[in-house]
Amino acid sequence: MVLDGQRRRELMGWASDGGMIIEDDYDAEHRYDRPPVPALRSMLAEQVCYTASVSKLLAPALRMGWLLVPSRYQDEFVEAKRCADLGNPVLSQLVLAQLMKSGEVERQLRFLRKRHRRRRDAMMDAIRTHLPTAVVHGAAAGLHLMITFEHDLPDDALAAATLAKGKVQPLCWHATSRPARGAGLHAAHA
Ligand SMILES: Cc1ncc(COP(=O)(O)O)c(C=O)c1O
């Protein structure tokens, strides 16, 4: 979820008192109806490890991403990474750098945003038509929607029934305890 202004301020206050935030800026570039929320990293570089990848922008099989660590941990981090996996292929990183420099990544993003928005809108229309009591969350960004129902409903059975037709998961798969009331689905639109 996207933290609201108050929660972000609280989190930043906590980090300024010595906490370390790992900011997984996953899907941040896939937004449709709202301006970007600045990364915490841009405001607190020494308290935030920032991570993202090209999995949803280019292809997950590239296995390429990045981690920006506070400068005091940089050497240690580079050493730990080297010990963990002896490094990543350089050629694909150079190609990505070139795509970023040339503006191709931005172009790809504009193309994807249009396509994902179309798919998201189609999914919202279908939900409004076929599940009029459902509440949709998180539609402004990302490649998934979260759908909840006011009444108690066996969401695993509902997801099993729809799984054959799309990428739908019951929210109970993602919960540590069953919510007191209601049920929900997590559905991919892209
Ligand atoms: C919360 C979150 N962060 C990061 C990722 C990044 O995954 P990948 O290793 O494919 O870049 C995912 C993938 O689904 C995710 O759900």
The ligand as a Gaussian input file, in Angstrom:
#p B3LYP/6-31G(d) Opt

LIG

0 1
 C        6.613000      -6.673000      -3.104000
 C        7.521000      -7.081000      -4.232000
 N        8.747000      -6.529000      -4.293000
 C        9.591000      -6.855000      -5.289000
 C        9.241000      -7.748000      -6.272000
 C       10.261000      -7.948000      -7.344000
 O       10.387000      -9.141000      -7.893000
 P       11.569000      -9.470000      -8.919000
 O       12.539000     -10.290000      -8.151000
 O       10.922000     -10.230000     -10.018000
 O       12.143000      -8.186000      -9.401000
 C        7.980000      -8.360000      -6.235000
 C        7.540000      -9.327000      -7.261000
 O        6.431000      -9.714000      -7.390000
 C        7.092000      -8.010000      -5.184000
 O        5.861000      -8.536000      -5.112000

